[in-house]
Amino acid sequence: MTGKKQLPLYAFRGDTFFTRSDSVLGKVIRWAETDPGEEKTWANHTGVVVKDGWLVPPSEAYKTPVLAVVVEALAHVMHQVWWTAHKDEVLKGQRIVAYGPVEPRTMEEFAAFKFYAMSKVGARYGWWKLLFHGADRLFFKGKKRLSKLLRVDSRPICSYLAAEANFEQAMTFGMSPQAATPDEMLDYCETNQEVWGKR
C-alpha cells in the first residue's frame, strides 16, 4: 500500500474499504488513531460497499465501467458512486484498498449489512466523537477508555458505521464498533486474511 499511484480496484457488495488522504484532517485522524510507539497508520477513513463495481476503474478510456456504490460517513452519511464522488481526490494522491469476507455473505446477511448502512444515510457526522478518540491517544496512550463509551448511534463516524454494519453478521474487527478506528480495522483485516480477503 505504499507509493502514490492508485491501481484499479474492483470491489464486491459487502466489502469494507479504507482510504488514505494527505489532507490536514486525514493526517490528524491518522495521528489520533496511532498508539504511542506504534508504526504509522495507513488509513484515515472507511466505508462499506453496497453494490459491486469498480471503486477505481482501469483507465479514463474504459468504456462504461460498472462503478461501485458505497455508504460512507462524511459530513453526512452518503449513498453514492465512490469514483464519481472521489475521482478528483484520487487524481491528487488519495489511495484506497478494500477487503471482503472470504466466506461470502448469505443473501440474508448482506440484506442486514445493507439495511443497517442504508438506515444511516443522511445522518450527520458525529464530529465530537473524534475528540474522544484523540483524548484516548493523548491521555490514555491509545487505550480505549473514552471512545468505548460512545453510544449515540444517530451520529455515526466512518469507522462506527462500517464496524456496526459488519457487526450485524458478527464480522467484527476484533473490537466494539464504538471504539473502532480505520487503522485498527485495517490492521485486523491484514492480520486475519483467513477471514478477510484483500481485493
ABEGO torsion letter per residue (X at the ends): XBEABBBBBBBBBGBBBBBBBABAAAAAAAAAABBBGBBBBABABBBBBABBEBABBABAABBGBBBBBBBBBBABBBBBBAAAAAAAAAAAGBBBBBBBBABBBBAAAAAAAAAAAAAABGBBBBAAAAAAAAAAAAAAGGBBAAAAABABAABBBAAAAAAAAAAAAGBBAGBBAAABBAAAAAAAAAABAAABBBX
